[in-house]
Amino acid sequence: MSTARTTIDFDRTGKQIGFVDIPHSPHEDAWGATRIPLAVIRNGSGPTVILEAGNHGDEYEGPIALGELLRELDPGAVNGRIIILPAVNTPAVDAGRRTSPVDGLNLNRTFPGDATGTITQQISAYVSEVILPLGDAFVDLHSGGSSLNILPSAIIEPAADPVLRRRNIDAVLAFGAPLTVVIDNLGEPRTSTATAVRAGLVTIGTELAGAGTVSLDALAICRRGVRNVLAHFGVLDPASATPPARPDAILRIPGHDGYVLAPTAGVFEPFHALGARVSAGQEAGRIHNLVNPSREAEVVRYGAGGIVYGQRQPGRVVIGNCCVTVAAPYEGEIS
């Protein structure tokens, strides 16, 4: 049973901004707690939309946009309930790291969590066991973080149920990002979006630039997209949405072949910019060994054709690092 506690009343009308406290007793603090920011805005009888950001602590557009939203939004403009977790992986957000400095875990590989496990596992358990059952829809805002720069895009999490899959696609298209991409994380079941889909929630993800910085373009897409999704579900006035341009095509990362992994350590030199069209077998770049200049750079090649969707940031790599990601046309049902 979870020991997490909050003073937030999820059923109360109005705006509440507070925390979820998870008891934490490290060397520096015998009876302290890890505090996870939480806001609830409720009014009227509409659906519940859960907005999450800070799943990874080095991805900044989502936390900025959700912090602004919870401060600015008038409850009178809401029809339903918005649950906001703007920095859900607070230890990682504080440290600006993908993984938690407390236990070294990647929150987005711990779902559905463990209420008696480490801090990261307790956070994912609280989201899985307390937050998700309250929701009708779930939005998880990501970017490429400090290790990738990704074309700003809204993400479709696959769903086996065709009705839910259709609703996911419609909601992701309503977000209005420049690109729409299907990403299943190679079938990984331990992500927040995969868990939300299993729970039956309409699920929307994003990848909004990255490279360890705040992209002004991606932040604008995020701000607009969150409000578009809330309008799509009728939680905000549908007339307030920015009409999304329907993408020419939905893309997907084509399994293992969509990832170019480093076969050696060194510094990766990409041969193509983000958005470039490439083909399977084409040279993607090369890895230089800077401390052994007599050694020839090692060329790496694309395993699939499509567009360059994500690229390594920074340049230094070790064996197994993702250097480039390719997105190809999605051949599943769209309309």
C-alpha positions in Angstrom: 0.0 0.0 0.0 1.3 3.4 -0.9 2.5 5.8 1.8 2.2 8.8 -0.6 -0.2 11.5 0.7 -1.7 14.7 -0.7 -3.9 17.5 0.6 -5.5 17.9 -2.8 -9.2 16.9 -3.0 -9.6 15.6 -6.5 -13.4 16.1 -6.4 -13.4 19.7 -5.2 -14.5 22.4 -7.6 -12.0 25.2 -8.3 -8.2 25.3 -8.5 -5.9 23.6 -6.1 -2.1 23.6 -6.3 -0.1 21.5 -4.0 2.0 18.4 -3.7 2.1 14.6 -3.3 4.5 13.8 -0.5 6.3 10.5 -0.6 8.2 9.7 2.7 11.9 9.6 2.0 14.6 9.1 4.6 18.1 9.6 3.1 21.3 10.3 5.1 20.6 14.1 5.0 16.9 14.0 6.2 15.6 11.4 8.6 11.9 12.2 8.3 11.6 14.1 5.1 9.6 13.6 1.9 10.0 13.8 -1.9 7.4 16.4 -3.0 5.8 16.0 -6.4 3.9 19.1 -7.6 0.3 18.5 -8.3 -2.6 20.7 -9.5 -6.3 20.0 -10.0 -8.6 22.4 -11.8 -12.3 21.3 -11.7 -15.5 22.8 -12.9 -18.6 21.5 -14.6 -19.3 17.9 -15.6 -16.9 17.2 -18.5 -14.2 14.6 -18.7 -10.9 14.3 -16.8 -7.7 15.0 -18.7 -4.4 14.2 -17.0 -1.4 16.3 -18.1 2.1 15.0 -17.2 5.5 16.5 -17.9 9.0 16.1 -16.3 8.9 12.3 -16.7 12.5 12.8 -17.7 14.2 15.7 -15.9 16.2 17.0 -18.9 13.1 17.7 -21.1 12.0 21.3 -20.5 9.2 22.4 -22.8 6.5 20.3 -21.1 7.2 21.5 -17.5 7.3 25.1 -18.6 4.0 24.9 -20.5 2.2 23.1 -17.7 3.5 25.4 -15.0 2.1 28.4 -17.0 -1.2 26.6 -17.6 -1.8 25.8 -13.9 -1.1 29.4 -12.9 -3.0 31.1 -15.7 -6.1 28.9 -16.3 -9.4 30.3 -14.8 -11.5 27.4 -13.4 -14.6 29.1 -14.9 -13.2 28.4 -18.3 -13.1 24.6 -17.6 -15.8 22.0 -18.1 -14.5 18.9 -16.5 -11.3 18.3 -14.6 -7.7 18.8 -15.4 -5.1 17.0 -13.3 -1.6 18.4 -13.8 1.7 16.8 -12.9 4.2 19.4 -14.3 7.3 17.8 -12.8 6.3 14.3 -12.0 9.9 13.0 -11.7 10.9 15.8 -9.3 14.3 14.5 -8.3 15.3 14.2 -12.0 13.8 17.6 -12.8 15.8 19.2 -10.0 19.0 17.6 -11.3 18.3 18.2 -15.0 18.8 14.5 -15.7 17.0 11.8 -17.6 17.3 9.4 -14.6 16.7 10.0 -11.0 19.8 10.9 -8.9 18.1 9.2 -5.9 18.0 5.6 -7.3 19.4 5.9 -10.8 16.1 4.7 -12.4 14.4 6.0 -15.6 10.8 6.7 -14.4 9.5 5.9 -17.9 10.8 2.3 -17.6 9.3 1.6 -14.2 5.5 1.6 -14.8 3.2 0.4 -13.3 5.6 0.9 -10.4 5.9 -0.5 -6.9 4.3 1.3 -4.0 6.9 -0.2 -1.6 9.9 0.2 -3.9 12.4 3.0 -4.5 11.3 6.6 -4.9 11.1 6.4 -8.7 9.0 3.2 -8.5 6.7 4.8 -5.9 6.1 7.8 -8.2 5.1 5.5 -11.1 2.9 3.4 -8.7 1.1 6.6 -7.5 0.5 7.7 -11.1 -0.7 4.1 -12.1 -2.8 3.4 -9.0 -4.2 6.8 -8.0 -4.0 9.3 -11.0 -4.7 7.2 -14.1 -7.9 5.6 -12.7 -9.4 9.2 -12.4 -8.8 10.0 -16.0 -10.4 9.8 -19.4 -7.4 11.0 -21.3 -3.7 11.2 -20.6 -1.1 13.6 -22.2 2.6 12.9 -21.6 4.9 15.7 -22.8 8.4 14.6 -23.7 11.3 16.0 -25.8 14.6 14.5 -26.8 16.3 15.6 -23.6 20.0 16.1 -23.4 21.0 13.2 -25.6 18.8 13.7 -28.6 17.4 16.5 -30.8 14.1 15.4 -32.3 11.8 17.0 -34.9 8.8 18.4 -32.9 6.0 15.9 -33.1 3.0 14.4 -31.5 3.2 10.7 -30.7 0.6 8.0 -31.2 1.0 5.1 -28.6 -0.3 1.9 -30.3 -3.5 0.3 -28.9 -4.7 -3.2 -29.7 -8.4 -2.1 -29.4 -9.4 -0.5 -32.7 -11.8 2.0 -31.1 -9.2 3.2 -28.6 -6.6 3.3 -31.4 -8.9 5.6 -33.5 -9.5 7.9 -30.5 -5.8 8.1 -29.9 -5.1 9.1 -33.5 -7.9 11.7 -33.4 -6.6 13.2 -30.2 -2.9 13.2 -31.4 -4.0 14.9 -34.6 -5.9 17.5 -32.6 -2.7 18.4 -30.7 -1.6 20.0 -34.0 2.1 19.3 -34.1 4.0 19.6 -37.4 4.6 15.8 -37.5 2.7 12.8 -36.2 4.7 9.7 -35.4 3.7 6.2 -34.1 6.3 5.1 -31.5 5.9 1.9 -29.6 9.4 2.0 -28.0 10.0 -1.5 -29.5 7.1 -2.9 -27.6 8.3 -1.6 -24.2 5.3 -2.0 -21.7 6.9 0.0 -18.8 6.2 3.5 -20.2 3.6 5.8 -18.8 1.8 6.0 -22.2 1.7 2.2 -22.6 0.3 1.9 -19.1 -2.3 4.6 -19.9 -3.4 2.7 -23.0 -3.7 -0.5 -21.0 -5.9 1.4 -18.6 -8.2 2.4 -21.4 -7.3 6.1 -21.5 -7.1 8.1 -24.7 -3.4 8.8 -24.8 -1.3 11.5 -26.4 2.5 11.8 -26.4 5.0 14.3 -27.7 8.7 14.6 -28.7 9.5 18.4 -28.7 13.0 19.1 -29.9 15.6 18.6 -27.1 19.4 18.9 -27.2 19.3 19.9 -23.5 17.9 23.3 -24.4 14.5 25.1 -24.6 13.4 25.4 -28.2 11.2 28.4 -28.7 9.4 26.8 -31.6 8.8 23.6 -29.7 7.6 25.5 -26.6 5.1 27.3 -28.8 3.9 24.0 -30.3 3.5 22.6 -26.8 1.6 25.5 -25.4 -0.8 25.5 -28.3 -1.1 21.7 -28.4 -2.0 21.3 -24.8 -4.9 23.7 -25.1 -5.9 22.1 -28.5 -6.2 18.8 -26.7 -8.2 20.2 -23.9 -10.5 21.8 -26.4 -10.7 18.5 -28.4 -12.2 16.8 -25.3 -14.5 19.8 -24.5 -12.7 20.6 -21.3 -11.9 24.0 -22.8 -14.1 25.8 -25.3 -13.6 24.0 -28.7 -13.8 27.4 -30.4 -10.5 28.3 -28.6 -8.5 25.6 -30.4 -6.0 26.5 -33.1 -7.2 24.5 -36.1 -4.5 21.9 -36.7 -3.2 21.3 -40.2 -3.7 17.6 -41.0 -0.3 16.1 -41.7 0.5 14.8 -45.1 1.3 11.4 -43.6 1.6 9.7 -40.3 5.1 8.4 -39.7 6.5 5.6 -37.5 9.9 4.5 -36.3 10.3 1.2 -38.2 11.4 -1.1 -35.4 15.1 -1.8 -34.7 16.0 -0.8 -38.2 14.9 2.8 -37.4 17.8 3.2 -34.9 21.4 3.7 -35.9 23.5 2.6 -32.9 27.1 3.3 -32.3 29.3 0.2 -32.9 32.3 1.9 -31.3 33.2 4.8 -29.0 34.2 8.2 -30.2 32.6 11.4 -31.7 29.7 11.0 -34.1 29.7 13.1 -37.3 26.2 13.1 -38.9 26.0 13.3 -42.7 22.4 14.6 -42.8 20.3 17.3 -41.0 17.1 16.7 -39.2 14.3 16.2 -41.8 16.5 15.0 -44.6 15.3 12.1 -46.7 17.5 9.0 -46.5 17.5 5.4 -47.7 18.3 2.0 -46.2 22.0 1.2 -46.6 23.0 4.9 -47.1 25.9 6.2 -45.0 24.4 8.0 -41.9 27.7 9.4 -40.6 30.9 8.3 -39.0 32.5 7.9 -35.6 35.9 9.5 -35.0 38.4 8.2 -32.5 40.0 11.5 -31.5 42.7 10.0 -29.2 43.9 7.6 -31.9 44.2 9.7 -35.0 45.8 6.9 -37.0 42.6 5.0 -36.8 40.1 5.6 -39.7 36.7 6.9 -38.7 34.0 4.1 -38.7 31.1 4.6 -41.0 27.6 3.8 -39.9 24.6 3.2 -42.2 20.8 3.6 -42.0 18.9 0.3 -41.6 15.7 1.9 -43.0 14.7 4.6 -45.3 12.6 7.7 -44.4 13.4 11.0 -42.8 16.0 11.8 -40.2 13.8 12.2 -37.2 16.2 12.3 -34.2 19.9 12.9 -33.9 22.5 12.4 -31.2 23.3 15.3 -28.9 26.1 15.7 -27.8 28.5 14.3 -30.3 30.4 11.9 -28.0 29.1 8.4 -28.1 29.9 5.0 -26.5 29.0 1.6 -27.9 25.2 1.2 -28.1 24.3 4.9 -28.1 21.6 6.0 -30.5 23.3 8.2 -33.1 20.3 8.7 -35.5 16.6 7.8 -35.6 14.7 7.4 -38.8 10.9 7.7 -39.2 9.2 6.1 -42.2 5.6 6.3 -43.5 3.1 4.5 -41.3 1.1 1.9 -43.2 -1.6 1.3 -40.7 -5.1 2.8 -40.6 -5.3 6.6 -40.4 -8.8 7.7 -41.4 
